[in-house]
């Protein structure tokens, strides 16, 4: 009887272990390889470069050595000696750039926007929340500078959500950038993933999350702890603009507050907006006010960046 009881216990333990591993693998799959929007789906939403006051872009491919990034290059005829590299949000595509691009097109800047690895028409790859994406951005930045004939000091980087966190992780690798702007960034991967785990596994998140992150690290060969914009911002040497909606229920505004707290506040500006916007939608909620805060930031910290706005 005792031996039978031990076997029963062993079977139960093995079953629980299998359930735990299965749940960890399932959540790691969502983290690393969740569904993203296709370019066809983005195009079907109706936004076009023309609707944003932009010309048809050049379709470009940027080889990083590991993946190929599919993107758009907008060559501004004004030739104002400035460039803007745009990094889109999680599950999105370069089409997201169309909301922000007019802010910099009017300044006479060239613009480069591309699909992150594992997104849009770029190569299939795991999503690593900025760990490898920052290296992709660095390659794209070098490509952009050579193509547009710009020094790094003439280029700004604007990221939104996932792209914002990537931009902040890029900052220490590109110290001469004119500026970095981060709209709705997360402060640490573990914190934002923990929130998502609590939505998917209420009550079980504290148990499942460590296993899911460990599995994700093994599968994608990266370090979750290293994905922490609130720490990389301490090494940034350029002006930084942080924007976050107080009504963001996906990535709470406290993420940007934490990033700001770790930054050099003499050259960092934090705007916590109360416009009632959901996640990363401030610019769609009040374009004029958003444009003004961007222009005010540039006037203070990068007054030579392109042409002054007309109004």
C-alpha positions as CSV (number, residue, x, y, z in Angstrom):
1,X,0.0,0.0,0.0
2,X,2.8,2.3,0.9
3,X,4.5,1.7,-2.5
4,X,1.2,2.3,-4.3
5,X,0.8,5.6,-2.4
6,X,4.3,6.7,-3.5
7,X,3.5,5.9,-7.1
8,X,0.3,7.9,-6.9
9,X,2.2,10.8,-5.5
10,X,4.9,10.5,-8.1
11,X,2.3,10.4,-10.9
12,X,0.6,13.5,-9.5
13,X,3.9,15.4,-9.3
14,X,4.7,14.4,-12.8
15,X,1.3,15.5,-14.1
16,X,1.6,18.8,-12.2
17,X,5.1,19.3,-13.7
18,X,3.8,18.6,-17.2
19,X,1.0,21.1,-16.7
20,X,3.4,23.7,-15.4
21,X,5.8,23.2,-18.3
22,X,2.9,23.3,-20.8
23,X,1.5,26.5,-19.3
24,X,5.0,28.0,-19.3
25,X,5.5,27.0,-23.0
26,X,2.1,28.3,-24.0
27,X,2.7,31.7,-22.4
28,X,6.3,31.9,-23.8
29,X,4.8,31.3,-27.3
30,X,2.4,34.2,-26.8
31,X,5.4,36.4,-25.8
32,X,7.8,35.3,-28.5
33,X,5.6,34.5,-31.4
34,X,2.2,35.9,-30.9
35,X,0.1,37.0,-34.0
36,X,1.0,40.3,-35.6
37,X,-0.7,42.5,-38.2
38,X,0.2,41.8,-41.8
39,X,1.0,44.6,-44.3
40,X,-2.1,43.6,-46.2
41,X,-4.2,44.1,-43.0
42,X,-2.5,47.4,-42.3
43,X,-3.2,48.6,-45.9
44,X,-6.8,47.5,-45.6
45,X,-7.3,50.0,-42.7
46,X,-7.2,52.8,-45.3
47,X,-4.3,54.9,-44.1
48,X,-1.8,55.7,-46.9
49,X,1.2,58.0,-47.1
50,X,-0.9,60.3,-49.3
51,X,-3.5,60.6,-46.6
52,X,-0.8,61.8,-44.2
53,X,0.6,64.3,-46.7
54,X,3.5,62.2,-47.7
55,X,4.7,61.1,-51.1
56,X,5.0,57.4,-52.1
57,X,8.0,56.0,-50.2
58,X,10.8,53.9,-51.6
59,X,10.4,50.3,-50.4
60,X,13.7,49.3,-48.9
61,X,15.2,46.1,-47.4
62,X,17.9,46.4,-44.7
63,X,20.0,43.3,-44.0
64,X,21.1,43.2,-40.4
65,X,23.1,40.0,-40.8
66,X,20.4,38.1,-38.8
67,X,17.2,39.3,-40.3
68,X,16.0,41.5,-43.2
69,X,14.0,44.5,-42.3
70,X,11.3,45.7,-44.7
71,X,10.7,49.4,-44.6
72,X,9.9,52.7,-46.2
73,X,12.3,55.5,-47.0
74,X,10.9,59.0,-47.5
75,X,13.3,61.4,-49.2
76,X,12.2,64.9,-48.3
77,X,12.8,67.3,-51.2
78,X,13.2,70.2,-48.6
79,X,16.6,68.7,-47.7
80,X,16.7,70.4,-44.3
81,X,19.5,68.2,-43.0
82,X,17.6,66.1,-40.6
83,X,16.2,62.6,-40.4
84,X,13.7,60.7,-38.3
85,X,13.9,57.0,-37.6
86,X,10.4,55.6,-36.5
87,X,9.9,52.4,-34.5
88,X,6.4,51.1,-34.3
89,X,4.5,49.3,-31.6
90,X,4.0,45.6,-30.7
91,X,2.1,43.6,-33.4
92,X,2.0,46.6,-35.7
93,X,3.9,47.6,-38.8
94,X,5.6,50.6,-40.4
95,X,2.1,51.9,-41.2
96,X,2.0,53.3,-37.7
97,X,4.6,55.8,-38.7
98,X,2.0,57.6,-40.8
99,X,0.5,59.2,-37.7
100,X,3.7,60.7,-36.5
101,X,5.6,61.3,-39.8
102,X,3.9,64.6,-40.6
103,X,5.4,66.2,-37.5
104,X,8.9,65.7,-39.0
105,X,8.0,65.9,-42.7
106,X,7.0,69.5,-42.2
107,X,10.4,70.2,-40.8
108,X,12.0,69.0,-44.0
109,X,13.3,65.7,-42.6
110,X,13.9,62.4,-44.4
111,X,12.1,59.5,-42.7
112,X,12.8,55.8,-42.3
113,X,10.2,53.4,-40.9
114,X,10.5,49.7,-40.9
115,X,8.8,46.6,-39.6
116,X,10.4,45.1,-36.5
117,X,11.7,41.5,-36.8
118,X,8.8,39.1,-36.6
119,X,6.4,41.9,-37.8
120,X,5.0,42.9,-41.1
121,X,7.1,42.0,-44.1
122,X,10.4,41.7,-42.1
123,X,11.9,38.3,-41.5
124,X,10.2,35.9,-39.2
125,X,11.9,36.0,-35.8
126,X,11.0,35.8,-32.1
127,X,9.9,39.0,-30.4
128,X,12.5,40.0,-27.8
129,X,11.1,43.4,-26.6
130,X,14.2,45.4,-27.6
131,X,17.0,42.9,-26.7
132,X,17.7,42.1,-30.4
133,X,15.5,44.9,-31.8
134,X,17.9,47.6,-30.6
135,X,20.7,46.0,-32.6
136,X,18.4,46.0,-35.7
137,X,17.7,49.7,-35.0
138,X,21.4,50.4,-34.8
139,X,22.0,48.8,-38.2
140,X,19.0,50.7,-39.7
141,X,20.3,53.9,-38.2
142,X,23.6,53.4,-39.9
143,X,21.9,52.5,-43.2
144,X,19.7,55.6,-42.9
145,X,22.6,57.9,-42.2
146,X,24.5,56.7,-45.3
147,X,21.5,56.8,-47.5
148,X,20.4,60.3,-46.5
149,X,23.9,61.7,-46.1
150,X,23.3,62.5,-42.4
151,X,25.4,62.3,-39.4
152,X,24.0,60.6,-36.3
153,X,23.6,64.0,-34.6
154,X,21.2,65.0,-37.4
155,X,18.9,62.0,-36.8
156,X,16.2,61.6,-34.1
157,X,14.5,58.4,-33.1
158,X,10.8,58.2,-32.3
159,X,9.4,55.0,-30.9
160,X,5.9,54.1,-29.7
161,X,5.1,51.4,-27.1
162,X,7.3,48.4,-28.0
163,X,9.2,50.8,-30.3
164,X,9.5,53.3,-27.5
165,X,11.1,50.7,-25.3
166,X,13.4,49.7,-28.1
167,X,14.4,53.3,-28.8
168,X,15.4,53.8,-25.1
169,X,17.5,50.6,-25.3
170,X,19.1,51.9,-28.5
171,X,20.0,55.2,-26.8
172,X,23.3,54.0,-25.1
173,X,24.5,52.5,-28.4
174,X,23.9,55.8,-30.4
175,X,25.0,58.6,-28.1
176,X,25.2,61.2,-30.8
177,X,21.5,61.1,-31.7
178,X,19.8,64.5,-31.9
179,X,17.1,63.1,-29.5
180,X,15.0,60.1,-28.6
181,X,11.3,60.3,-28.1
182,X,9.3,57.5,-26.4
183,X,5.6,57.4,-26.4
184,X,3.9,54.8,-24.0
185,X,7.1,52.9,-23.2
186,X,7.3,50.1,-20.7
187,X,10.0,50.3,-18.0
188,X,10.9,46.6,-17.8
189,X,9.9,43.6,-19.8
190,X,9.3,41.6,-16.7
191,X,6.9,44.2,-15.4
192,X,4.8,44.5,-18.5
193,X,4.8,40.8,-19.1
194,X,3.7,40.2,-15.5
195,X,0.7,42.4,-16.1
196,X,-0.2,40.4,-19.2
197,X,0.3,37.1,-17.3
198,X,-2.2,38.3,-14.7
199,X,-4.7,38.9,-17.4
200,X,-4.3,35.5,-18.9
201,X,-3.7,33.5,-15.8
202,X,-5.6,35.2,-12.9
203,X,-4.3,33.9,-9.6
204,X,-1.7,31.7,-11.3
205,X,0.6,34.4,-12.7
206,X,3.1,34.3,-9.9
207,X,3.6,30.6,-10.5
208,X,3.5,30.6,-14.3
209,X,5.5,33.7,-15.0
210,X,9.0,32.5,-13.8
211,X,8.7,29.4,-15.9
212,X,7.4,31.2,-19.0
213,X,10.2,33.7,-18.9
214,X,12.8,31.0,-18.4
215,X,11.4,29.1,-21.4
216,X,11.3,32.3,-23.4
217,X,15.0,33.0,-22.6
218,X,16.0,29.5,-23.7
219,X,14.0,29.5,-26.9
220,X,15.0,33.0,-28.1
221,X,18.5,33.1,-26.5
222,X,18.1,36.4,-24.7
223,X,18.2,37.9,-21.2
224,X,14.8,39.1,-19.9
225,X,16.5,41.1,-17.1
226,X,18.5,43.1,-19.7
227,X,15.3,44.4,-21.3
228,X,14.9,47.4,-19.0
229,X,14.5,50.8,-20.5
230,X,14.4,52.4,-17.0
231,X,18.1,51.2,-16.6
232,X,19.3,51.9,-20.1
233,X,18.1,55.4,-19.9
234,X,20.7,56.1,-17.3
235,X,23.3,55.7,-20.0
236,X,21.6,58.0,-22.6
237,X,23.4,61.1,-23.5
238,X,20.9,62.8,-25.8
239,X,17.7,64.8,-25.0
240,X,14.7,62.5,-24.3
241,X,11.0,63.1,-24.6
242,X,8.6,60.8,-22.8
243,X,4.9,60.9,-23.5
244,X,2.3,58.8,-21.7
245,X,-1.5,58.9,-21.4
246,X,-2.8,58.9,-17.8
247,X,-5.7,56.8,-19.1
248,X,-3.5,54.1,-20.7
249,X,-4.8,50.8,-19.3
250,X,-2.4,48.5,-21.2
251,X,0.9,50.0,-20.2
252,X,0.3,52.3,-17.2
253,X,1.8,55.7,-17.1
254,X,3.9,54.7,-14.1
255,X,6.2,53.0,-16.5
256,X,7.2,56.3,-18.0
257,X,7.4,57.9,-14.6
258,X,9.9,55.2,-13.6
259,X,11.9,55.8,-16.7
260,X,11.9,59.5,-16.0
261,X,13.0,59.0,-12.4
262,X,16.1,57.1,-13.7
263,X,16.9,59.6,-16.4
264,X,19.1,62.8,-16.5
265,X,16.2,65.1,-15.8
266,X,18.1,68.2,-17.0
267,X,17.6,67.0,-20.6
268,X,14.5,64.7,-20.2
269,X,10.9,65.9,-20.5
270,X,8.0,63.9,-19.3
271,X,4.4,64.6,-20.5
272,X,1.6,62.8,-18.7
273,X,-1.4,63.7,-20.7
274,X,-5.0,63.8,-19.5
275,X,-6.7,63.8,-22.9
276,X,-8.6,60.5,-22.2
277,X,-6.5,58.6,-24.8
278,X,-6.1,54.8,-24.7
279,X,-2.7,53.2,-25.1
280,X,-0.4,55.1,-27.6
281,X,-3.3,57.1,-29.0
282,X,-2.5,60.6,-27.7
283,X,-1.6,61.8,-31.2
284,X,-5.0,60.6,-32.6
285,X,-6.9,62.1,-29.6
286,X,-5.5,65.7,-29.9
287,X,-3.1,66.1,-32.8
288,X,-2.6,69.8,-32.3
289,X,-1.7,69.5,-28.6
290,X,0.6,66.6,-29.4
291,X,2.3,68.5,-32.2
292,X,2.8,71.4,-29.8
293,X,4.5,69.4,-27.1
294,X,6.9,67.8,-29.6
295,X,7.7,71.2,-31.1
296,X,8.3,72.7,-27.7
297,X,10.7,69.9,-26.8
298,X,12.6,70.3,-30.0
299,X,12.7,74.1,-29.6
300,X,14.3,73.7,-26.2
301,X,16.6,70.8,-26.8
302,X,17.2,70.5,-30.5
303,X,16.5,74.0,-32.0
304,X,18.6,73.2,-35.1
305,X,16.7,70.1,-36.0
306,X,15.2,70.8,-39.4
307,X,13.1,73.8,-40.3
308,X,11.0,75.5,-37.7
309,X,7.3,74.6,-38.0
310,X,5.2,77.1,-39.8
311,X,2.7,77.6,-36.9
